Amino acid sequence: MVEPVGNHYVVARRVYSENSFDEEYEKLHRYHKNFWDHLKLYFRCSPQRIKKVSLRMFPVVSWLPAYRFREWILSDIVSGINTGLVSVLQGLAFALLVNVPPGYGLYAAFFPVLVYFIFGTSRHISVGPFPVLSLMVGGVVTRLVPDGAAGNGTAVNMSAIDEQRVMVAASVTFLSGIFQLLLGLLQFGFIVIYLSHSLISGFTTAAAIHVLVSQIKFMLQLPVPGFNKPFGIIYTLESVFSQITDTNIADLVTSLLVLLIVFVVKEINERYKAKLPAPIPIELIVTVLAALISHFAKFEEKFKVAVVGKLEEGFQAPVAPDAGIIQNCVGDGISIAIVGFAVGFSVAKVYSIKHDYPIDGNQELIAFGLGNILGGSFKGFASSTALSRSGVQESTGGKTQIAGIVSAIIVLIVILAIGFLLAPLQKSVLASLALGNLKGMLMQFREVGVLWRKDKYDCMIWVVTFLAAVFLGLDIGLATAVAFELLTVVIRSQIPSCTTLANVGRSNIYRNRKDYNDIYEPEGVKIFKCSSPIFFANIEFFKEKLISAVGFSPLRVLRKRNKALRKIRKMLKKGELQVTPKGLICMAHHTQESDDELDNNRMEELDQPTDMADLPIQINWDAELPPGIVVPRVDIHSIVLDFSAVSFLDFSAMRVLQKTLKEFVRIDIDIYIAGAHEGFLEKLERCAFFDEEIKPSMFFLTIHDAVLHILLKKDIASSPKLKLAEKGSSNNYVITTSNGQRSWESTIPAETKF
């Protein structure tokens, strides 16, 4: 029982091994569920489970009845209007990244919002086009329907090529939605944990560079083909600079002017956001002004600028995805599905923490999946959430996804009624608006310096992800980044932190012996800690570190001892050694024999335990040996392995560990394992780890239990730093700890002699 007194505590209990602790407190042998048990439990049907699953599958049923109409409706309407206007403009702008007519971006901004309202768990994110996903879909579009397919460039051919590209975008979106839905139903929402913050940051920054380069052709109005292949960004820049003299000056000036205005106003919004009732809707203002100026100044006729053109009113009939296209973009569908979910879930998590409500990763997968399936069926392209658009929805007072429905209504009005007003808008303006939303992603470059100071592995992940995604493309770059990230995990696990511990402050606390001056190390005892799982990839490293910590190789010592016994037997047989009360005395000059001759092709015998049963005397390896016999000196008698940080031990590592421990046991070194987690012993028993040499009795609850057991067993006398006293016959110890003074007392059985 722990009795706190002021700022110190007193503990009095027995020294426990794992076995003695389990026996005294009657450990229960529980039945651990296997895979089939969990599967049966998952598919078990009951009224309570049906209700729980229904509420989880349709989150709107949970939050909508509790909606505070009077308090929230006005905020949601204002937020929805602002978000809807931004959604319209971003839908048109991001359609350029997909290489489809701008009007199809409105479908991507409309249908997923309706689905997310019913199935989503976040109340604040704005679902719709995201530049990274748009660019990934655009890469598939240009690969399957390249610019060269337009032939002579006539209006008929361009219309046909646009239809093909729309079909490709819709099919790959539908496929990514299927993947997201399946992953959600199979409860694979945890896959986002394999995409670290460093990886997502590096990837989105690289995507921002791709977006920047891809929009140059619209800003300069140059016929640059798409290069969806490794090092495509270099080919794109080469094509741009080779045609730079053909730049449309009107589009270039308009683009630069719009970029300047957007950046300045966004900076004002950011700097004075606390004073402004709502952010200045600069995208809307610029779009209206640019469309009016282009219409009345007749920019298309005078300067030959590229404009949005007529937007089709109403919705097109839903279409089934093209099976041939799907077969050619399975890998792209998986990449788009994972990236879309990772980005959407990351943003949703930020707002869930800020506003204190839960989100469900698996349900988010289902919501995004159904949204992409519906959007793809109506010729939209992949959706997730844009950071800037979600920021508008939350910062303007949005409380729930009612704001999302209002924003969808704004998009619907544009689709059905007022889309024609955007016909004279220059595509270069949309390109500039797309670039205006990249500031946040481009500013992520600053993270490199921070990561380098805090964690060099994370910094390497960021840099490798960025370079791979920029030069190899987003799809191959993402796969390369994930592979490299997993490789860093393997490397970090393969080279675990191994330290030698010592007692600090004469208490039950053990720390790295290099970090403290006031330490105590029991004579002949080594305490070794491994701070990672032990498995097939790092077991040899663990073994090397352990041998380095103790200062000798147990196998080498064992072989030297067995070779020495062979020599002693041979010398006794020849009468060169005589047994006396003082030990063995050499009676004649002994000639040196080579180890090869002594081995006599029986090397396997040297690895067996030393056997002195046939000798007339027990050999003391620490005493003086006969001339010509040299055996390495071993100064330790016990090793304590701290496994408190070892989360698992696989079968391959288990066999090597067993062999290593046996090598120590065979040279009369006691092995103790402390701090192993629950179930460790059970797994070792199942795997036949124990035998006559390796026994369960070597396991102890803590390092201190093991050390006290060693002190008792070896009858170590009192030390200046360790006070041992005879206090009754109980096997207890008492520890008293305080800030100003530390003491360590162990109560030892009375029959123990010191």
C-alpha positions in Angstrom: 0.0 0.0 0.0 1.4 3.4 -1.0 1.1 6.0 1.8 1.8 9.6 0.6 3.2 11.8 3.2 3.9 15.4 2.0 6.0 15.2 -1.1 7.3 11.7 -0.6 5.9 8.2 -0.4 6.7 4.9 1.3 6.3 1.5 -0.3 6.5 -1.8 1.6 6.0 -5.0 -0.3 7.7 -8.3 -1.2 10.2 -8.7 -3.9 8.1 -10.2 -6.8 8.9 -12.2 -9.7 6.2 -12.6 -12.3 5.3 -16.1 -11.1 5.2 -15.2 -7.4 3.1 -12.1 -8.1 0.6 -14.1 -10.2 0.4 -16.9 -7.5 -0.1 -14.5 -4.6 -2.8 -12.5 -6.3 -4.4 -15.4 -8.2 -4.1 -14.1 -11.7 -7.1 -15.1 -13.8 -6.5 -16.8 -17.1 -8.8 -14.8 -19.4 -10.0 -15.9 -22.8 -8.7 -13.5 -25.4 -10.9 -13.0 -28.4 -9.5 -14.1 -31.7 -10.3 -12.7 -35.2 -13.5 -14.8 -35.6 -14.8 -13.7 -32.2 -14.4 -10.1 -33.2 -16.1 -10.8 -36.5 -19.1 -12.5 -34.9 -19.4 -9.6 -32.5 -19.2 -7.1 -35.3 -22.1 -8.8 -37.2 -24.2 -9.5 -34.2 -27.7 -8.2 -34.6 -29.8 -6.7 -31.8 -32.2 -3.7 -31.5 -29.5 -1.7 -29.6 -26.9 -2.5 -32.2 -29.3 -1.6 -35.1 -30.0 1.8 -33.5 -26.3 2.4 -32.9 -25.3 1.5 -36.5 -28.2 3.6 -37.9 -27.1 6.7 -35.9 -23.5 6.1 -37.0 -24.4 5.7 -40.7 -26.7 8.7 -40.7 -25.2 11.3 -38.4 -27.7 13.9 -39.5 -30.3 12.1 -37.4 -28.2 12.8 -34.3 -27.5 16.5 -34.7 -30.4 17.9 -36.8 -33.2 17.3 -34.1 -30.9 19.2 -31.6 -30.5 22.1 -34.0 -30.9 25.5 -32.2 -32.9 27.2 -34.9 -33.2 30.7 -33.4 -29.6 30.8 -32.3 -27.9 29.3 -35.4 -30.0 29.7 -38.5 -29.0 33.3 -39.2 -25.3 32.5 -38.8 -25.6 29.4 -41.0 -27.4 31.4 -43.8 -24.8 34.2 -43.8 -22.0 31.6 -43.7 -23.6 29.5 -46.5 -24.0 32.5 -48.8 -20.4 33.5 -48.4 -19.2 29.9 -48.8 -21.5 29.3 -51.8 -20.0 32.3 -53.7 -16.5 31.0 -53.0 -17.6 27.5 -54.1 -18.8 28.8 -57.4 -15.6 30.6 -58.2 -13.4 27.7 -57.0 -15.4 25.2 -58.9 -14.9 27.1 -62.1 -11.2 27.7 -61.4 -10.4 24.2 -60.3 -12.1 22.8 -63.5 -9.2 24.3 -65.4 -6.9 22.0 -63.4 -8.9 19.0 -64.5 -8.8 20.1 -68.1 -12.5 20.1 -68.5 -14.9 23.0 -69.3 -15.4 25.3 -66.3 -19.1 24.5 -65.9 -18.4 21.0 -64.7 -16.7 22.4 -61.7 -20.1 23.6 -60.5 -21.4 20.0 -60.4 -18.4 19.0 -58.3 -19.3 21.9 -55.9 -23.0 20.9 -55.6 -23.6 17.1 -55.4 -21.0 16.1 -52.7 -22.4 18.8 -50.4 -25.8 17.2 -50.4 -24.4 13.8 -49.6 -22.1 15.1 -46.9 -25.1 16.8 -45.2 -26.6 13.4 -44.6 -23.6 11.2 -44.0 -20.7 13.5 -42.8 -19.7 13.9 -39.2 -18.0 17.3 -39.4 -20.2 20.4 -39.0 -17.7 22.9 -40.4 -15.9 21.7 -43.5 -17.0 22.8 -46.9 -17.1 19.8 -49.3 -16.2 20.3 -52.9 -13.3 20.7 -55.3 -9.7 20.7 -53.9 -6.8 21.8 -56.1 -4.6 18.8 -55.3 -7.3 16.3 -56.2 -8.3 18.4 -59.3 -4.7 18.3 -60.4 -4.5 14.5 -59.9 -7.7 13.9 -61.8 -6.3 16.3 -64.5 -3.2 14.2 -64.8 -5.4 11.1 -65.6 -7.4 13.1 -68.1 -4.4 14.4 -70.0 -2.8 10.9 -70.0 -5.9 9.1 -71.4 -7.0 12.0 -73.6 -3.9 14.0 -74.6 -4.1 17.4 -76.4 -2.9 15.8 -79.6 -6.2 14.0 -79.9 -7.8 17.2 -80.9 -6.5 16.8 -84.5 -6.8 20.0 -86.5 -8.3 21.9 -83.6 -11.7 22.6 -85.1 -14.7 23.4 -82.9 -16.2 19.9 -83.6 -13.1 18.1 -82.6 -12.6 20.3 -79.5 -16.2 19.5 -78.4 -15.6 15.8 -78.8 -12.3 15.9 -76.9 -14.0 17.8 -74.1 -16.7 15.1 -73.9 -14.1 12.4 -73.6 -12.2 14.3 -70.9 -15.4 14.9 -68.9 -16.0 11.1 -69.1 -12.5 10.3 -67.9 -12.8 12.7 -65.0 -16.3 11.4 -64.1 -15.1 7.7 -64.3 -12.0 8.1 -62.2 -14.0 10.1 -59.6 -16.6 7.4 -59.5 -13.9 4.8 -59.0 -12.2 6.8 -56.2 -15.7 7.0 -54.5 -16.1 3.3 -54.7 -12.7 2.8 -53.1 -13.6 5.3 -50.3 -16.9 3.6 -49.7 -15.4 0.1 -49.5 -12.7 1.3 -47.1 -15.3 3.0 -44.9 -17.6 -0.1 -44.8 -14.6 -2.3 -44.0 -13.6 0.1 -41.2 -10.3 1.1 -42.8 -10.5 4.7 -41.6 -7.2 4.1 -39.7 -5.2 4.2 -42.9 -4.9 8.0 -42.5 -2.4 7.3 -39.7 0.1 6.1 -42.3 0.0 9.6 -43.8 2.0 11.7 -41.4 1.7 15.5 -41.1 5.1 15.8 -42.7 4.1 13.7 -45.6 0.8 15.5 -46.2 2.5 18.9 -45.9 5.3 18.0 -48.3 2.7 16.5 -50.7 0.3 19.4 -50.7 3.2 21.8 -51.1 4.4 19.9 -54.2 0.8 19.9 -55.5 0.8 23.6 -55.1 3.9 23.8 -57.3 2.1 21.7 -59.9 -1.0 23.9 -59.7 1.2 27.0 -60.2 3.0 25.5 -63.2 -0.3 24.2 -64.7 -2.0 27.6 -64.5 0.8 29.4 -66.4 -0.6 28.4 -69.7 -3.9 30.0 -68.9 -2.3 33.1 -67.5 -0.2 33.5 -70.7 -2.7 31.8 -73.0 -0.2 29.4 -74.5 -1.1 26.0 -76.1 1.0 23.9 -73.6 0.2 20.1 -73.7 -0.2 18.1 -70.5 2.8 15.9 -69.5 1.5 13.4 -67.0 4.7 11.4 -66.6 7.9 11.6 -64.5 9.6 14.9 -64.8 6.5 16.2 -66.6 6.9 19.6 -64.8 10.2 20.1 -66.5 8.7 19.4 -69.9 5.9 21.7 -69.1 8.2 24.6 -68.2 10.3 23.9 -71.3 7.2 24.1 -73.5 6.2 27.4 -71.8 9.5 29.1 -72.2 9.8 27.9 -75.8 6.6 29.7 -76.6 7.0 32.7 -74.3 7.1 35.1 -77.2 3.5 34.2 -78.1 2.1 35.4 -74.8 -1.2 37.2 -74.8 -0.3 40.4 -73.1 -3.9 41.2 -72.1 -4.3 37.9 -70.3 -0.9 38.3 -68.6 -1.7 41.8 -67.4 -5.1 40.8 -66.2 -3.6 37.8 -64.3 -0.9 39.8 -62.6 -3.4 42.5 -61.6 -5.9 40.0 -60.2 -3.1 38.2 -58.3 -1.9 41.4 -56.8 -5.3 42.5 -55.7 -6.2 39.1 -54.3 -3.0 38.7 -52.3 -3.2 42.2 -50.8 -6.9 41.9 -49.8 -6.3 38.4 -48.3 -3.4 39.8 -46.3 -5.8 42.6 -45.0 -8.4 39.9 -44.2 -5.8 37.9 -42.2 -4.3 40.9 -40.4 -7.6 42.5 -39.4 -9.7 39.4 -39.1 -10.5 40.3 -35.4 -11.9 43.7 -36.4 -13.7 42.7 -39.6 -17.3 41.3 -39.2 -16.6 39.0 -42.1 -13.7 38.5 -44.6 -13.8 40.8 -47.6 -15.2 38.6 -50.5 -12.4 39.6 -52.8 -12.8 36.6 -55.2 -16.5 37.6 -55.8 -15.7 41.3 -56.2 -12.8 40.6 -58.7 -14.9 38.1 -60.6 -17.9 40.5 -61.0 -15.6 43.4 -62.0 -13.5 41.2 -64.4 -16.7 39.8 -66.1 -18.2 43.3 -66.5 -15.0 44.8 -67.8 -14.4 41.9 -70.2 -18.0 42.1 -71.5 -18.2 45.9 -72.1 -14.6 46.3 -73.3 -15.1 43.3 -75.6 -11.8 41.7 -74.6 -12.5 38.5 -76.5 -12.9 40.4 -79.8 -10.1 43.0 -79.3 -7.4 41.0 -77.6 -8.4 37.4 -78.4 -8.4 36.4 -74.7 -9.8 33.0 -73.7 -13.1 33.2 -71.8 -15.3 30.8 -69.9 -17.9 30.8 -72.6 -21.5 29.8 -72.3 -22.3 27.6 -69.3 -25.0 25.0 -69.9 -28.1 25.7 -67.9 -29.5 22.9 -65.8 -28.1 19.4 -65.1 -27.1 16.7 -67.5 -28.5 13.2 -67.2 -26.4 10.9 -65.0 -24.1 8.5 -66.8 -22.5 5.2 -66.0 -18.7 5.1 -65.7 -16.7 3.8 -68.6 -15.4 0.3 -67.8 -12.4 0.8 -70.2 -11.4 4.0 -68.5 -11.7 2.4 -65.1 -9.4 -0.4 -66.1 -6.7 2.1 -67.0 -6.9 4.2 -63.8 -7.2 1.8 -60.9 -4.0 3.0 -59.3 -5.0 6.7 -59.8 -8.4 6.0 -58.2 -6.7 4.6 -55.1 -4.3 7.5 -54.9 -7.1 10.1 -55.3 -9.3 8.2 -52.7 -6.6 8.2 -50.1 -5.4 11.7 -50.6 -8.9 13.1 -50.7 -9.8 11.4 -47.5 -6.5 12.3 -45.7 -6.9 16.0 -46.5 -10.6 16.1 -45.7 -10.2 14.2 -42.4 -7.2 16.4 -41.4 -9.2 19.6 -41.8 -12.3 18.1 -40.2 -10.2 17.0 -37.2 -8.9 20.5 -36.7 -12.4 22.0 -36.4 -13.7 19.1 -34.3 -11.0 19.8 -31.7 -11.6 23.5 -31.9 -15.4 23.1 -31.4 -15.3 20.0 -29.2 -17.3 17.4 -31.0 -16.3 13.9 -32.3 -15.7 12.8 -35.9 -15.6 9.3 -37.2 -12.9 8.4 -39.7 -14.8 5.4 -41.2 -18.0 7.5 -41.6 -16.0 10.3 -43.3 -14.8 7.7 -45.8 -18.3 6.7 -46.5 -19.5 10.3 -46.8 -16.7 11.3 -49.2 -17.1 8.0 -51.1 -20.9 8.5 -51.7 -20.3 12.1 -52.6 -17.7 11.2 -55.3 -20.0 8.4 -56.6 -22.9 10.8 -57.0 -20.7 13.6 -58.3 -19.0 11.3 -60.8 -22.4 10.0 -62.0 -23.4 13.6 -62.8 -20.1 14.3 -64.6 -18.4 16.1 -61.7 -14.8 15.5 -60.6 -13.3 14.4 -57.3 -14.1 16.4 -54.2 -12.8 16.7 -50.7 -12.5 20.0 -48.9 -10.5 23.1 -49.6 -8.8 24.7 -46.6 -9.7 28.3 -47.7 -13.3 27.5 -48.4 -13.7 25.6 -45.1 -12.1 28.6 -43.4 -14.7 30.9 -44.9 -17.5 28.7 -43.7 -16.2 28.5 -40.2 -15.0 32.1 -39.8 -18.3 33.6 -41.1 -20.2 31.9 -38.3 -21.2 28.6 -39.7 -22.4 26.3 -37.0 -23.6 23.1 -38.8 -23.9 21.6 -42.3 -27.0 23.7 -42.8 -24.4 26.3 -44.0 -23.3 23.7 -46.5 -26.9 23.3 -47.8 -27.2 27.0 -48.2 -23.9 27.1 -50.1 -25.2 24.3 -52.4 -28.4 26.4 -53.0 -26.2 29.3 -54.2 -24.3 26.9 -56.6 -27.7 25.6 -57.8 -28.9 29.1 -58.6 -25.8 29.7 -60.7 -26.3 26.4 -62.5 -30.0 26.9 -63.2 -30.3 30.7 -63.7 -27.4 33.1 -63.7 -24.5 31.0 -65.1 -24.7 33.0 -68.4 -23.4 36.1 -66.6 -20.0 34.4 -66.2 -19.6 33.7 -70.0 -17.3 36.8 -70.7 -15.0 36.0 -67.7 -11.4 35.4 -68.7 -9.9 32.0 -68.0 -6.8 33.9 -66.8 -8.9 35.4 -64.0 -9.9 31.9 -62.9 -6.3 30.8 -63.0 -5.3 33.7 -60.9 -8.1 33.0 -58.4 -6.8 29.4 -58.2 -3.3 30.6 -57.5 -4.6 33.0 -54.9 -5.7 30.1 -52.8 -2.3 28.5 -52.8 -0.6 30.9 -50.3 -1.2 28.7 -47.3 0.2 25.6 -49.0 3.2 27.4 -50.4 4.0 28.9 -47.0 4.5 25.3 -45.8 8.1 25.6 -47.0 8.8 27.3 -43.7 8.2 23.9 -42.0 11.4 22.5 -43.3 13.6 24.5 -41.0 11.3 23.8 -38.0 11.3 20.1 -38.7 15.1 20.0 -39.1 15.6 21.4 -35.7 12.9 19.2 -34.1 13.1 15.8 -35.9 15.4 15.2 -38.8 13.5 12.1 -39.9 10.3 14.1 -40.3 12.3 16.7 -42.2 13.6 14.0 -44.5 10.1 12.7 -45.1 8.9 16.2 -46.0 11.8 16.8 -48.5 11.6 13.4 -50.1 7.8 13.7 -50.5 8.1 17.1 -52.0 10.8 16.2 -54.5 9.2 12.9 -55.4 5.8 14.5 -56.0 7.2 17.5 -57.9 9.5 15.5 -60.3 7.8 12.0 -60.5 4.2 13.2 -60.5 1.6 13.2 -57.8 0.6 9.6 -58.1 4.1 8.0 -58.2 5.3 10.7 -55.8 2.7 9.7 -53.2 3.6 6.0 -53.5 7.3 6.9 -53.2 6.6 9.1 -50.2 4.6 6.4 -48.3 7.3 3.8 -49.1 10.0 6.1 -47.8 8.0 7.0 -44.7 7.6 3.3 -43.9 11.3 2.8 -44.6 12.2 5.4 -42.0 9.9 3.6 -39.5 11.8 0.4 -40.2 15.2 2.1 -39.9 14.2 3.7 -36.6 12.9 0.3 -35.3 15.9 -1.5 -36.8 18.3 0.7 -34.9 16.6 1.0 -31.4 17.9 3.0 -28.5 19.8 0.6 -26.2 21.2 1.9 -22.9 22.9 0.6 -19.8 21.0 1.6 -16.7 22.0 2.3 -13.1 20.2 3.1 -9.9 19.8 6.8 -9.3 19.4 8.4 -5.8 19.5 5.1 -4.0 15.8 4.5 -4.7 13.8 2.3 -7.0 14.5 4.6 -10.0 16.8 3.4 -12.8 18.1 5.7 -15.6 20.8 5.8 -18.2 24.1 5.7 -16.3 25.7 8.3 -18.5 23.1 11.0 -17.5 23.7 11.2 -13.8 26.6 11.5 -11.3 24.9 10.0 -8.2 24.5 6.5 -9.4 24.8 3.0 -7.9 25.6 -0.1 -9.9 25.5 -3.4 -8.0 28.8 -5.2 -8.4 28.7 -7.9 -11.1 25.3 -6.7 -12.4 24.5 -5.2 -15.8 21.1 -3.6 -16.4 20.4 -3.3 -20.1 17.4 -1.5 -21.7 16.0 -1.8 -25.2 13.5 1.0 -26.1 11.7 -0.5 -29.1 10.0 -3.7 -30.3 12.3 -6.6 -31.0 11.8 -8.3 -34.3 13.6 -10.1 -37.1 15.1 -6.9 -38.5 16.7 -5.6 -35.3 17.4 -8.7 -33.3 21.0 -8.8 -34.5 21.5 -5.2 -33.6 20.0 -5.9 -30.1 22.4 -8.8 -29.7 25.4 -6.7 -30.7 24.5 -3.9 -28.3 24.0 -6.3 -25.5 27.4 -7.9 -26.1 28.9 -4.4 -26.3 27.3 -3.5 -23.0 28.6 -6.5 -21.0 32.0 -6.3 -22.7 32.4 -9.8 -24.0 30.9 -12.3 -26.3 29.3 -15.2 -24.3 29.7 -17.6 -27.2 33.4 -16.8 -27.5 33.9 -17.3 -23.7 31.9 -20.6 -23.8 34.1 -21.9 -26.6 37.3 -20.8 -24.9 36.2 -22.6 -21.7 35.3 -25.8 -23.6 38.7 -25.7 -25.3 40.3 -25.2 -21.9 38.5 -28.3 -20.6 39.7 -30.3 -23.5 43.3 -29.3 -22.7 42.8 -30.0 -19.0 41.4 -33.4 -19.6 44.3 -34.2 -22.0 46.9 -32.9 -19.5 45.3 -34.9 -16.6 45.4 -38.0 -18.8 49.1 -37.5 -19.5 49.9 -36.8 -15.9 50.9 -33.2 -16.6 48.4 -31.9 -14.0 48.0 -33.0 -10.4 45.0 -32.3 -8.2 45.8 -30.8 -4.8 43.8 -29.1 -2.0 45.0 -25.8 -3.5 43.9 -26.7 -7.0 45.6 -28.0 -10.1 49.4 -28.0 -10.2 51.3 -28.4 -13.4 53.9 -31.2 -13.1 55.6 -30.9 -16.5 56.3 -28.4 -19.2 53.2 -28.3 -21.4 53.7 -27.9 -25.2 51.3 -25.5 -26.9 48.8 -27.0 -29.3 46.9 -25.2 -31.9 43.2 -24.6 -31.5 42.6 -26.4 -34.8 44.2 -29.5 -33.4 42.2 -29.3 -30.2 38.9 -28.7 -32.1 39.4 -31.9 -34.0 36.5 -31.2 -36.3 34.1 -31.1 -33.3 33.2 -27.4 -33.3 29.5 -28.1 -32.4 30.7 -29.5 -29.0 32.3 -26.1 -28.1 28.8 -24.5 -28.1 27.4 -26.9 -25.5 27.3 -26.2 -21.7 30.6 -26.8 -19.9 30.6 -30.3 -18.3 33.0 -30.9 -15.4 31.3 -34.1 -14.1 34.2 -36.3 -15.1 36.8 -34.0 -13.5 38.2 -34.6 -10.0 37.7 -30.8 -9.2 35.4 -28.0 -10.2 37.3 -25.4 -12.2 37.1 -21.8 -11.0 37.4 -19.8 -14.1 38.2 -16.6 -12.2 41.1 -18.3 -10.4 44.6 -18.9 -11.8 44.6 -21.5 -14.5 47.4 -23.9 -15.5 50.1 -22.6 -17.8 49.1 -22.5 -21.5 45.4 -22.2 -20.7 43.9 -18.7 -21.2 40.2 -18.0 -20.8 38.6 -14.5 -21.0 37.7 -13.1 -17.6 34.0 -12.5 -16.9 33.4 -9.9 -14.3 29.6 -10.0 -14.1 27.3 -12.7 -12.7 23.9 -11.3 -13.6 22.2 -9.4 -16.4 18.9 -7.6 -16.1 17.1 -6.9 -19.3 14.5 -4.1 -19.1 11.7 -5.0 -21.5 9.3 -2.3 -20.3 9.5 -0.5 -23.7 9.4 -3.7 -25.8 5.9 -3.8 -27.2 6.2 -7.1 -29.1 8.7 -9.8 -29.9 8.2 -11.8 -33.1 9.0 -15.5 -33.5 12.2 -15.1 -35.5 13.6 -12.7 -32.9 12.4 -15.0 -30.1 14.6 -17.8 -31.4 17.7 -15.7 -31.6 17.0 -14.2 -28.2 16.6 -17.7 -26.7 19.9 -18.8 -28.2 21.7 -15.6 -27.0 20.3 -16.0 -23.4 21.4 -19.7 -23.4 24.9 -18.6 -24.3 25.0 -16.4 -21.2 23.4 -19.0 -19.0 26.0 -21.6 -20.1 28.8 -19.4 -18.8 27.1 -19.1 -15.4 25.5 -15.7 -15.9 22.0 -15.3 -14.5 19.5 -13.6 -16.8 16.5 -11.7 -15.6 13.9 -9.9 -17.6 11.9 -7.1 -16.0 8.9 -5.0 -16.9 7.6 -7.2 -19.7 4.0 -6.3 -20.6 1.0 -8.4 -19.9 0.7 -11.4 -22.1 4.4 -11.5 -22.8 4.9 -14.7 -20.7 1.9 -16.3 -22.3 3.2 -15.7 -25.8 6.6 -17.1 -24.9 4.9 -20.2 -23.4 2.9 -20.7 -26.5 6.0 -20.5 -28.6 7.9 -23.0 -26.5 10.5 -20.4 -25.4 11.2 -22.0 -22.0 13.2 -25.2 -21.3 15.7 -26.5 -18.7 18.0 -23.5 -19.2 15.5 -20.7 -19.9 12.8 -20.6 -17.2 9.8 -18.5 -16.4 11.3 -17.7 -13.0 13.7 -15.2 -14.7 10.8 -12.7 -15.2 10.3 -10.0 -12.6 7.8 -7.1 -12.2 10.3 -4.3 -12.1 14.1 -3.8 -12.4 14.2 -3.1 -8.7 12.6 -6.5 -7.9 15.2 -8.2 -10.0 18.1 -6.3 -8.5 17.0 -7.0 -4.9 16.6 -10.7 -5.8 20.1 -10.7 -7.2 21.5 -9.1 -4.0 19.8 -11.8 -1.9 20.9 -14.6 -4.1 24.5 -13.6 -4.3 24.9 -12.5 -0.7 26.4 -9.2 -1.6 27.8 -7.4 1.5 26.8 -3.9 2.5 28.0 -1.1 0.4 28.4 2.7 1.1 25.6 3.4 -1.3 23.4 0.5 -0.4 22.4 -0.2 3.2 21.4 -3.8 3.8 20.2 -4.8 7.2 18.6 -7.8 8.8 15.0 -7.0 9.7 13.0 -10.1 10.4 12.3 -12.9 8.1 10.1 -11.3 5.5 11.2 -10.7 1.9 10.1 -7.1 1.8 11.7 -3.8 0.9 10.9 -0.3 2.0 11.6 2.8 -0.1 11.4 6.3 1.2 11.7 9.2 -1.2 11.6 12.9 -0.7 13.0 16.0 -2.5 15.7 16.7 0.0 16.8 13.2 1.0 16.6 9.7 -0.5 17.2 6.5 1.3 16.9 2.9 0.3 16.4 0.1 2.7 15.8 -3.6 2.0 14.5 -6.0 4.5 16.3 -9.3 4.1 15.4 -12.8 5.5 17.1 -13.3 8.9 18.8 -16.5 7.8 20.7 -14.6 5.1 24.3 -14.1 6.2 26.3 -11.0 5.4 
